[in-house]
Amino acid sequence: MFSKYIEVSILGFIQGFSEFIPVSSSAHLILVSKIYNFNISSLQLDISLHLGSLFAILFYFRKDLLNITKNKNLFKLIILGSLPLIIIGYIFYSSGLIDYFRNIKIIAWTTLIFGLLLFFADRSQIKQKLDTNLNYKIILIIGLLQVLAIIPGVSRSGIVITASRFLNFDRVDSSKIAFYLSIPALGGASFLGIKDIFETNINFNVIFLFSIIFSFFISFLTIKYFLIYVKNFNLKFFVYYRIFLAFILFIVVYV
């Protein structure tokens, strides 16, 4: 029983820490689960970890979200930008196609390729502001590119930040766009998970509650300090990390 709490703590830390930074939480959860052969129910764990991250971002941006409800245009932009991922993600999830991408070789290549794209995107000039320049065309472009995050290793936050930086938003605004779009994405993932839990009669238990709380705590801290980080530094650290991880995975796969 105690070993399950250790597994949940490790995966909760990975989910909470990597969900909101450009390194791909799904890839890291897959890799760690394969390395350590974790036995805890993946369905129950997935939903609880996503719920924890969802509650964290809702709590952190509670004031912004109250303003969004008053700003109907921004609310519409977030919904529009989220629709491609919700629709395509549901198709891949319900059809089982998503399982074909859950392997180390694909993760290695996507980690490298989209890490390099992040490097070049982060060199873009700053010409746009979230409050004044985000429009339907821009959010639709970002939303369509966000669909690529279905593939482990791409990183949902990473591809949104990359797209936003290429579109000349600064790092803070790019991160905020990624955070805002994460709410419908996490909400959709949580809804599908809850639906499956009721269909398979999985019981809500103490481990389920613990994983939500732990994921919430780590997610909240990550959001807070990542925003501080992007205000003061560039994104090269994450690029270097992705290149290093890809190199290790290439050795595992091809050597």
N, C-alpha and C positions, 0 to 999 in steps of 0.2 A: 504493500500500500504506500509506504513512504517513497519508494522508487517512482511511483506515479507523480508525486508532488515534485520530485526533482525534474522529471521529464517535462511537466507542465511549466515549471519555473524557467527551464532552459528555453523551451519553445515560446513561452510568453515573453521572455526578454528579447528573443530574436524578432518576434512579430512586432512588439511594441517599438523596438529600436529601428527596425529596417522598413516598417510600413511607410514612414513619412520622409525618409531620406532616399537619395537616388541609387539604391543598391539592390532592390528586388527582395521583398520579404518572402514571396512564394518560393524563389530559388533557394534561399537560405533555409527555409523550413524543410524543403524537399531534401537538400543536401545533408542537413543535420539528422533528419529522420532516417535517411539511408545509411549514414555512417554509424549511428548508434543503435539502429534497429529498434526504435521506440515502438512500444506495443499499445499505447493508449489509443482509444478510439479516435481516428482521424476526423470523422464527421463531427463528433461532439466537440473535439478540441478546436477544429477550424471555426465553428460557429462562435464558441466562447471567446476565442482570441480576436475575431473580427468585431464582436460586440464590445469587447474591452476598448479596442482602438476607436470604434465609432463613438462610444460614450465619452472618451477622452477628448476627441476633437470637437464634439458638440459642447462639452463643458468649457474647453479652452476658448472657443470662439463664440461663446454664448451671447456676448454683447454685439458682436458683428452679425450674428445670425438674426438677432432681433432687428437690427438695422436693415438686413436683407429683406425681411418680411415687409418692411416699409418701402424698400427700393424694389419695386416690381420688375424693373428692367434687369437688374443684376440677378434676381431670382430666376427670371426666364432664361438668362444666359447660362446659369449653372445647370438648369434642367436640360437645355438644348445641348450643352457640351457633354452631358452625362448619357444622353440617349444612345449614341452609337455603342458605347461599352456595355450598357445595360442590355440592349437588344442582341448584339453579337455575342456577348458573354453568356447570355441565357441559352442561345442556340448551341454554343460550344459545350456548355455545362450539361444541358439536358440530353444532348446527343452522345456525350462521352468523348467527343473529339479532343477535349482539353487534355485527356490522359495521354495522348500521343506526343505531347510536348514536354511531358514531365520526365525528361531523362538528362543525364549529365552532359552529353555531347551538345545538345541544343543549348543548355544553360551556359556552357563554356563560351560558345560563339556569341550568344546574345549579350552576355556579360561584357565581352570585349568590344563588340561592334557598337553597342549603345553607350558604352563608357567613352569610346572615342568620339561619338557624336556629341556627347555632353561636353567634352573638352572643347570642341570647335564652337559649339553653341555658346559656351560661357565667355567667349571672346567677342561676342556681338556688342555693338554699341547700344546705349540706352536712349531710346527715343519715345517709348510708349509708357503710359501710366495706367495702372489698373482702374483708377477712378474715372478716367476721362476717355481712354482709347479702346477699352475692351468692348467689342461689338459682336454681332451675330456671325459675321464672316470669320473673325479671328477665333472665337470660341468653338465654332464648328470644325475649323482646321485642327485645333488642339484636341477636340473631342474625338475626331476620326483617328488621329495619331494615338490617342490614349487606348484605342482598341488593341494596339500591338502589345499592351501590357498583359493580355491574356496569356502570352507566351512567357513562361518563367525565365527570369534573367533580364528581361527588358526593364522592369520596374515601372509601376504606374506613376509614382511621383517623379521618377527619373525622366520618363518620356514627356510628361507634362511640363516639367521644368525645362527640359531641352527644347521643346517646341516653343515655349514662351520666351526663352532667351533668344532663339533664332528670330522670333518676331519682335525682338528689341525691348522686351520688358526687363526691368532690373531683377536681381536675384531675389529680393524680398517679395516683390509683386509676383514673380514666377512661382515662388514657393506658396504664396497665398492662393494663387489659382489652383495649384496642385492640392492644397488643403481643402479648398472649397469643393473641388470635384471629387475628393475622396469621400465626402459624406454620402452622396447617392451611391457611389461604388461600394462602400462598406455596408451601406444600408441594404443594397441589392444582394450582396453576398450573405449578409446575415439573414435576410428573408428566405433565401433559398435553403440555407442551412437549417433554419427553424422549421421550414416546411418538411424537409427530409427527416428531421428529428421526430416530428409527430407521426410521419408515415412509417418510421421504423421502430417506434415505441422506445426510443432511448430515454432513460430516466435522467431528470435533472438532479444532480447530487452536489456534495460539498466540493469535489474536484472541479466541477463545472463552474461553480461560483468563484472558487479560488482563481481559476484561470482568467475569468473576466476581470476580477479585481487586479490581478497582477499585470495583465496586459494593459489595463487602464492606466495604472501607475507608471509603467515604463513608457507608454505612448505619450502621456501628458508631459513627462520630462523631456522626451525627445522633441516634441513639437516646440516646447518652450526654448530649449537650447539650440535647436537647429535654426530657428528664426534669429537668435542672437548671433549664431555663427555666420549666416549668410549676410548679415548686416556689416560684418567686419572682414570676411575672407571670401576668396573665390572658391570654386568647386573642384579644384585640382586634387585635393585629398581623396575625394570619392572616385575620381577618374583613376588615380594611381592604385587605389584599393581594387577597383574592378579589373584593371589590367593584371594585377598580382593574382587575384582569385582566378581569373581566366587562365593564366599561365599554369597554376597548380592543377586546374581541372583538365587542361590539355595534356599534362603529364599523366594524369590518372587515366584518361581516355585513350591516348594514342601511344603511350610508351609501354 
